[in-house]
Amino acid sequence: MKKAWGGRFSKSSEQWIEEFGASISFDQELVLEDIEGSIAHVKMLGKSNIIPLDESEQIAAGLHKLKQKAEAGELQYSISEEDIHLNLEKMLINEIGPVGGKLHTGRSRNDQVATDMHLYLKKQVLVIMEHIKELQSALLNQAEKNVETVFPGYTHLQRAQPVSFAHHMLAYFWMLERDYGRFEDSMKRIDISPLGASALAGTTFPIDRFYTAEQLGFSSVYENSMDAVSDRDFVVEFLSNSALTITHLSRLAEEIILWTSKEFSFIELDDAYATGSSIMPQKKNPDMAELIRGKSGRVIGNLVGMLTVLKGLPLTYNKDMQEDKEGMFDTVHTMIGSLKIFTGMIKTMTVKNKEMESAVNQDFSNATELADYLAAKGIPFREAHEIVGKLVLTCIQQNCYLLDLPLDQLQEACSKIEEDVFVILSPREAVKRRNSYGGTGFDQVKIQLEKAKQLI
Ligand code: ARG
């Protein structure tokens, strides 16, 4: 089979070597971007009198035809054409004849593939951002319904202080807000056209890079042709932003997995997001949450893989860079799938308010309340801490909680304690009184909710 670059070769590779070098099995995902880039390029060639206008139009028409076929899933790719670029060039020539061979004037696969990748990520990052917003809305919704749902807040996975469940949900809202911001910011560096850098050095033809950039909807062009073809920072950045986002998802996934266990019993997942066991009839497993926790592994792996490919690569294009694609595609699919599933899971989960509240009535997470109460009465906080610590120990020995101690026993520990302590010690009161800015107090959570809503 004759190669597009076969002129200086007298011998061809065996099929298995060709297969190893080919990228068509995966870069066909760039088919529409590649055609779009070619249409812009050939229009520019015609407009700049680099090729006759009628030929440019003929080529553009052929490309439009290929686009229709691509959308209908009618294109047949072949390994011997190596990649999406050469496959399409061959198809174009078959479609319109030898004039199709003029398309590649003043262009290289190096700026072509970089252009495809920029176009692809520009689209996909927007889709991912949309999905982040949807997940944020789902969290916001659960938060709105649960401002006054009190449940244990943890540090070290030990009961710490009671909090509003809405506050917990909103913590993830803000995490995702930062993720959204990172993707949004990365757009500046995705939205640049490498087209016209040609192989690495620019071209002798009087091309118009600004025209093609405008045709393709890019805001600017690379200033340096060598940078243009060798830059994959925008891919690294995309993978890094994805890795951090899915790390956030995996943290919430872990909490959901814990919360659905009998030990916590704080939420129940909708049946659609759980599965059973083939042997244990009672099981309801939080599979989707586990899977997303697991998928963070491949997304982080894709980031590390890409950085490793780039490390030590000399300028400009190197075939190593063909390895930039599978991780990127995989990350796009994994992120969209995970975000969609997560949104549905959060939307449909049932919050068990009663179980949550009864949990905080059976622990020492109101101990800080008592220490604060004493500190407010003028006892140095460090001493108050010691007094309460001893009371907790007494409770443990007597197998009860702080609210079970009679007033005289409390007063024995500290004479400043009065009848009003019992109100202070109730977990609901503890949450309500944490009214410092950004705290879990119901009023603060409501303010936070309003701010969050304005962002959606
Ligand atoms: N399939 C190649 C890739 O994905 C396209 C660029 C090839 N360029 C070259 N000079 N061999 O990286």
Residues whose N, C-alpha, C, O or C-beta is under 5 A from the ligand:
A	BS01	LIG	S23 D83 R109 N110 V113 M321 Q322
